Amino acid sequence: MLQPVFEDGAGTRSADPLALSGPVPVVELSALALLLAPPAMLGEFAPTAPWRGIHRVPFTPPTAKPGPLPDAFTAAVAEQTKDAEAIGVLVSGGLDSLAVLVHALRVADGRRVIALTTDLADDTGRGAANVVRRLLADLGLPAELVVLDPAVDRAEPVWSAAGPRLDALPQINAAASARAAELGVQVLLSGDGADELLGVPRFATAAVARRRGRAAALRYAADVASSGPGLPGEVAALAARLLPRRARARAYWAANWPAWADPVAPAVLAEPFRRQATDWARSWVDEQVAGHAAAGRTWAEADAHDAVFPREAIPSAGILPESSPFLAEPFLAATLAMPVGERYHPQLPSAYLRCKAQVVRLLPRHALAVLPRRKQYFTTALAGQSAAGQAAPTCVTAGLIDADALAAEQDAAVLLVVAALERWLIGALRHGVEVR
């Protein structure tokens, strides 16, 4: 499940960093600052442990192992729910969580399966609950449905010594966990990681042509023409195959991550932390480019790799254990063995479904007629959540955040991380730690 493991200077490892940190743990502000470095902030990963003398052990991906994805997915759901008398699934109305719910019902064998949805309005004003109700009815899924109101159903997430939570809606997720626990649920599943693992990467025209044929490649190019680097990026990726490895990797990075070609940490970080975070970000970019060059990856393979690694599971928001079958290691091993061109299928009825073909494959064939044709976006809901980051007195007092810069900050991504830092630092201080 990509759960973080920590190591002290003597080589002792533990999933609990406080077990390694001595009688008076020390929070390293310089480590927390790295969460606002552009690659970590937008990639939603923690570069290092927030504790002095403690390091995160780098995750070693499982060996790629080809196999049928639906079978591997069912097995992952069965393993994650084997000890639960009642199974909870967080559903949003999208394909990923729907696939989890379908397979949870498949392995339930008489156990209760409860679908929990928070009725957020997407950017078109459509509520998630109505989408979920329609899918349950159209597909005849016998799950109990529990709808949470995002304006009312909020709770404080459980503090984790692993570090600040990197999810965008932590209080809403904590409320869902609390409600599930009240209903007798013993494990809470989600579709976390599906987009990154199974979504078609950028620059995949050549890969799709090899796996699906020329007509499929042309349709893929049309589907991605209005997103990211678009058609110019696809053409550049084809031309870049003639470049030496290092030049190809550097060109890929410039095309795919232009804002990270020379990353600068946001102004909300106080000095010297802003400079340190900027230096780390630039060094990290150099390491990623070198890794792509050493592996000889095409642009599509590099984008697929960058979508998943580095990545980690988000700690449980409440007392219930939380899991995603997409991040189970056997399923991850099966997806890593899949050629990137296999992720696309030209015969599905919308660009969204064509680019999510392997998730569609996890669903019953009769489901295709009722599946959503477009992806839902919740940027308005996220913007509302980011307002919590506009005041961070604990971080300001500690010297991590510049108060004047924070007052002027409007970037939702920055404010969400500041809110996470503030919430985590308050929790850490309650545990009697030192902050330096």
Salt bridges, closest charged atoms under 4 A:
GLU7 OE1 - ARG13 NE 2.68
GLU28 OE2 - ARG52 NE 2.82
GLU79 OE2 - LYS82 NZ 2.93
ASP96 OD1 - LYS356 NZ 2.66
ASP122 OD2 - ARG126 NE 3.40
ASP138 OD2 - ARG134 NH1 3.28
GLU144 OE2 - ARG112 NE 2.91
ASP153 OD1 - ARG179 NH2 3.20
GLU156 OE2 - ARG423 NE 3.05
ASP167 OD2 - ARG165 NH2 2.82
ASP192 OD1 - ARG311 NH2 2.68
ASP195 OD1 - LYS356 NZ 2.42
ASP195 OD2 - LYS375 NZ 3.18
GLU196 OE2 - ARG311 NH1 3.48
ASP223 OD2 - ARG354 NE 2.75
ASP262 OD1 - ARG282 NE 2.84
GLU271 OE1 - ARG275 NH1 3.88
ASP286 OD1 - ARG250 NH2 3.20
ASP306 OD1 - HIS292 NE2 2.93
ASP306 OD1 - HIS305 ND1 3.66
GLU312 OE1 - ARG56 NH1 3.19
GLU342 OE1 - ARG211 NH2 2.94
GLU434 OE1 - ARG436 NH2 2.50
